[in-house]
Structure formats: C-alpha cells, structure tokens
Amino acid sequence: MRLSNQLELRHIRYFLSVAEELHFRNAAEKLYISQPGLSRQIRQLEETLGIHLFERHNRKVVLTTTGQYLKGEFESIFKDIEAAVHHAQLLEKGIEGHLRLGFIGSAMQNVIPDFLTNVRNEYPNVQYDLKEMDNKQQIDRLLSQDIDIGFVRLDKVPVGLHMKPVFEDTFSLVLPKGHRINKDNFKSLTQLINEPFVLFDASYSGSYYQKVMKIFEDSGFNPKIAHNTVHATTIYRLVERKFGLSIVPSALQKGYKMDIKFIPLTNIKHRTTLQMVWNKKNNNPVLNTTIGLV
C-alpha cells in the first residue's frame, strides 16, 4: 500500500501529541485545534494505516503495542527532519554545520581542546555547543540524539551507540598539601590504610568505580569511604579540608588551584580510558566528517 498521498506530516504530529499527552483534549489544546477534529484525524490515520494506535477506555487513552512502536519511529523521523532543516539553514548562512558535545570534566583537560582545534583547522565554519554532564546523562542524550558526541568513562554502552577509545590515563592519589605522605616517601597505598577516602560515586561510572576498588584490593585492603560524589571539585574541596584522600584520573590534576597535591600511581597496572561515543543513527552530516579528528 502506497501512503505518499494519504499520510502527511500533520498526521504524525497529531499522533505524537496524543501519544505524549495520552489525553485528547490536552493534545488538542496544544495543537490549537478542536478535540473532535483531532479525534477525527487520529481515526483517519488509523484507517489509513490499518492499525489501532490507541486503546480508549472512557476518558483514559493508552498506546497499543503498535502505537508505542510507531511513537518511537515517528519521533526519530521528526528529529531527522528537524536536523536536516537546521543544517540547511546553517548552509544558507555559510555555516558548514553544528556539533553538540557532551563531556565529563577530565575530557576538557586535553582531548576536547585538541579535538576542537582540529575541527576548526579542517572545518572553520562549523559551530559547536559544549555541555559538561555525567556519563549517564550523556548516554541518555546520545540515545535521544540531543547531543552528537559524548566523552565518557565507560566500558560498555547500549546497543546503537558506537564507542572509540581516545585517551588512556593513569590514576593519581590526591592528598591535602600538608599531608605527611609525599612523592619522595610514598611507597604504596598500604601506608594510608587507616585514612578515609573521598571517591567518585558508582553512579558516575560503575566500571570506573570497580577499577578504583580493584586498586585497593590489589593493595590488600578495603578503603574507609567517607564521602562519594560525582564532581571532581567537590572531591578536591573535601580533600583540601582534610575530610579524606582520593584517587582520580591523572588528567584531572590540571585546572584546579587548591591546597592539594597529587602523587601519580604509575607503578600500578590499572588504567582508565576516556571514550568518544556517538549514535549510529545520527544523520548529522558534520558528525561523520569530524569523528576521525580526535
């Protein structure tokens, strides 16, 4: 069955509005049309497609399994259309494209500045947006295509996302500046067995957290964890005020002026990898031309 002359974008827009609101009157108000008119359009859409999109129970509206499937597919189609129109508008202004980047803080130390320099050199008319966010937020927004590229510390990502390692880092011990342990007398973590630690929370990255725990395990003890957080600045402030010590990626030594010191743990085997991630379904034309520039 050919749908080219029967199915229009407005039908999809009407369907998505009802699917989002699950309430015909609310959807009609948002669309600035009458409720009977919207109900009629949805019935026509169901007849045209030959499927049931909604189950109607008195005032309650529920998506059918088919409707749930089409909601996801239509949302993806609309995102592609919006992205294509946006890119065309940029081209009209002489701009080659637009990249939206998500990143964790340590990626800004060297990877992202180098990447953006390479992009600027190759494609000087590409615009970009930058937003710092945690690993989970990036994955969610990559799946919904609200960002184009993410920089995360994860070992696995959901199906549909592609991952490329871009920087392997060592770990460093973080201590208050006046702590008795320094680079000259540090031998192993066992010297700190009775000290409390402030660490990145497991929600930051489960795989990263397990690597840090393995560092302690290999040293023969379980750490006394005083605090968990997802922010490096919070860790450093707490270390500075002597609430505990920490272990962080070595790249996070840069850009913080506090009364703390770092001891690189170069004698351990564990490393943490920064990954570049993107959605395989993302049709942003600038994405495919820039992912090789990291």
C-alpha positions in Angstrom: 0.0 0.0 0.0 1.4 3.4 -1.0 1.0 6.1 1.6 2.6 9.0 -0.1 -0.7 10.7 -0.9 -2.5 9.6 2.3 -0.1 10.1 5.2 1.0 13.7 5.9 3.4 15.2 8.4 0.5 16.8 10.2 -1.0 13.3 10.9 2.3 12.3 12.5 2.4 15.5 14.5 -1.2 14.9 15.7 -0.4 11.3 16.7 2.7 12.2 18.6 0.9 14.9 20.5 -1.8 12.5 21.7 0.8 9.8 22.4 2.7 12.3 24.6 -0.3 13.6 26.4 -2.4 10.4 26.4 -5.4 12.9 26.6 -7.2 14.1 23.5 -8.4 17.4 25.0 -4.9 18.4 26.3 -3.4 17.4 23.0 -6.0 19.4 21.0 -5.3 22.5 23.1 -1.6 22.3 22.5 -2.2 21.8 18.8 -4.8 24.7 18.7 -7.4 22.5 17.1 -10.8 21.2 18.3 -11.0 18.0 20.2 -13.5 16.4 17.8 -11.3 17.5 14.9 -8.2 15.8 16.5 -10.2 12.6 17.2 -11.3 12.5 13.6 -7.7 13.0 12.3 -6.5 10.1 14.5 -9.3 7.8 13.4 -8.4 8.6 9.7 -4.8 7.9 10.5 -5.7 4.5 12.0 -7.9 3.7 9.0 -5.2 4.7 6.5 -2.6 2.6 8.2 -4.9 -0.3 9.0 -3.8 -0.5 12.6 -5.0 0.6 16.1 -2.8 3.2 17.7 -4.8 3.8 21.0 -7.0 1.9 23.3 -9.8 4.1 24.5 -11.4 3.4 27.9 -13.9 6.1 28.9 -11.6 9.1 29.4 -8.4 7.1 29.6 -6.2 6.7 26.5 -3.4 4.1 26.3 -1.0 3.4 23.4 -1.3 0.0 21.9 1.9 -2.0 21.4 1.8 -0.9 17.7 1.3 2.6 18.8 4.3 2.5 21.1 6.4 1.2 18.3 5.3 3.9 15.9 5.8 6.6 18.5 9.5 5.8 18.7 9.9 5.6 14.9 8.0 8.8 14.2 9.9 10.7 16.9 13.1 9.6 15.2 11.8 10.7 11.8 10.9 14.2 13.2 14.3 14.5 14.7 15.9 13.7 11.3 13.6 16.3 9.6 14.4 19.0 12.2 18.1 18.2 11.9 18.0 18.4 8.1 16.2 21.7 8.2 18.6 23.1 10.8 21.6 22.1 8.7 20.1 23.6 5.6 19.5 26.9 7.4 23.2 26.9 8.5 24.3 26.2 5.0 22.2 29.1 3.8 24.2 31.3 6.2 27.5 30.0 5.1 28.0 27.7 8.1 29.1 24.2 7.4 27.3 22.6 10.3 26.6 22.3 14.0 28.0 19.8 16.6 26.6 19.3 20.1 29.2 17.8 22.5 28.7 16.4 26.0 31.7 15.6 28.2 32.9 14.7 31.6 35.3 17.2 33.2 38.6 15.4 32.6 37.9 15.4 28.8 38.4 19.2 28.8 42.0 18.9 30.0 43.4 17.9 26.6 41.1 15.8 24.5 38.3 18.2 23.7 40.6 21.3 23.2 42.7 19.3 20.7 39.6 17.9 19.0 38.0 21.4 18.6 41.3 22.8 17.3 41.4 20.0 14.7 37.8 20.7 13.7 38.5 24.4 13.4 41.5 23.8 11.2 39.6 21.4 8.9 36.2 23.0 9.0 36.4 26.6 10.2 32.7 27.3 9.6 31.4 24.5 11.9 29.6 25.7 15.0 29.6 23.7 18.3 27.9 23.6 21.7 29.6 22.2 24.8 27.9 21.0 27.9 29.5 19.2 30.9 27.4 16.3 32.1 27.9 12.9 33.8 28.2 9.6 31.9 24.6 8.6 32.3 23.2 12.0 31.1 25.4 11.7 28.0 24.3 8.2 27.2 20.6 9.2 27.6 21.1 12.3 25.3 23.0 10.3 22.7 20.2 7.8 22.5 17.7 10.6 22.1 20.1 12.4 19.7 20.0 15.6 21.8 23.8 15.6 21.6 26.0 14.4 18.7 29.2 13.2 20.5 29.9 12.3 24.1 33.1 11.8 26.0 32.6 9.2 28.8 34.5 6.8 31.1 32.5 3.6 30.5 33.5 0.2 29.3 30.1 -0.6 27.7 27.4 1.4 26.0 23.8 0.5 24.9 23.2 -1.1 21.5 23.0 1.5 18.8 25.9 3.6 20.2 29.4 3.4 18.8 32.4 3.8 21.2 36.0 4.7 20.3 38.9 4.9 22.9 40.6 8.3 22.6 42.8 8.6 25.7 44.2 6.1 28.2 45.1 7.7 31.6 46.9 6.6 34.8 45.5 7.2 38.3 46.8 9.7 40.9 46.5 9.9 44.6 45.1 13.2 46.0 46.1 14.5 49.4 46.0 17.7 51.4 49.1 19.8 50.6 50.5 19.4 54.1 50.0 15.6 54.4 52.9 13.6 55.7 53.0 11.4 52.6 54.6 12.9 49.5 56.2 11.8 46.3 59.5 11.1 48.0 58.3 8.9 50.8 55.3 7.2 49.1 55.8 3.5 48.6 52.3 2.0 48.4 48.6 2.6 49.4 49.1 0.4 52.4 50.7 3.5 54.1 47.2 5.0 54.0 45.2 2.0 55.2 43.7 3.9 58.2 42.9 7.1 56.2 39.3 7.9 55.0 38.8 8.3 51.2 36.5 10.6 49.1 35.7 8.9 45.8 33.7 9.2 42.6 30.3 7.6 43.3 29.5 4.3 41.5 26.7 6.2 39.7 29.4 8.2 37.9 30.5 5.1 36.2 30.2 1.6 37.5 33.2 0.3 35.6 35.4 3.2 36.7 34.3 2.6 40.3 35.2 -1.1 40.1 38.7 -0.2 38.7 39.3 2.1 41.7 38.1 -0.6 44.1 40.5 -3.1 42.4 43.4 -0.8 43.1 42.6 -1.0 46.8 42.0 -4.8 46.6 45.4 -5.3 44.9 46.9 -3.2 47.8 45.4 -5.6 50.3 42.7 -3.6 52.0 39.2 -2.1 51.6 39.1 1.7 51.9 37.2 3.6 54.5 34.9 5.6 52.3 33.9 8.9 54.0 32.1 10.5 51.1 31.0 9.8 47.5 30.3 12.4 44.8 30.2 12.8 41.0 32.1 16.1 40.9 35.9 16.5 41.0 35.6 20.0 42.5 33.7 18.5 45.5 36.3 15.8 45.9 39.1 18.3 45.9 37.4 20.7 48.4 36.8 17.8 50.8 40.4 16.6 50.5 41.6 20.2 50.9 39.6 20.4 54.2 41.1 17.0 55.3 37.9 15.0 55.1 39.7 12.3 53.3 42.1 11.4 50.4 41.1 10.4 46.9 42.2 8.6 43.7 41.3 10.3 40.4 42.4 10.1 36.7 45.7 11.9 36.4 44.3 14.2 33.7 42.3 15.9 36.5 45.4 17.4 38.0 45.1 20.4 35.7 42.9 23.4 36.2 42.4 23.3 39.9 44.2 25.8 42.2 43.6 24.3 45.7 45.8 23.3 48.7 46.1 19.7 47.5 48.8 17.6 45.9 48.9 14.7 43.6 51.1 11.5 43.6 50.9 9.6 40.2 50.2 5.9 40.8 52.3 4.9 37.8 53.5 1.7 39.4 50.1 0.1 39.3 48.7 -1.8 36.2 45.2 -0.2 36.2 44.4 2.5 33.6 41.2 4.4 32.9 40.1 5.1 29.3 38.2 8.1 28.0 35.8 7.0 25.3 34.3 9.0 22.4 30.7 7.9 21.8 28.1 8.7 19.2 24.8 7.3 17.9 25.0 5.2 14.7 21.6 6.5 13.7 22.6 10.2 13.9 22.4 11.7 10.4 24.2 15.0 11.3 26.4 15.3 8.2 29.1 17.1 10.3 29.4 14.1 12.7 30.7 11.7 10.1 33.3 14.2 8.9 34.6 15.1 12.3 34.7 11.9 14.4 38.1 11.0 12.8 39.7 14.2 14.1 40.2 13.1 17.7 
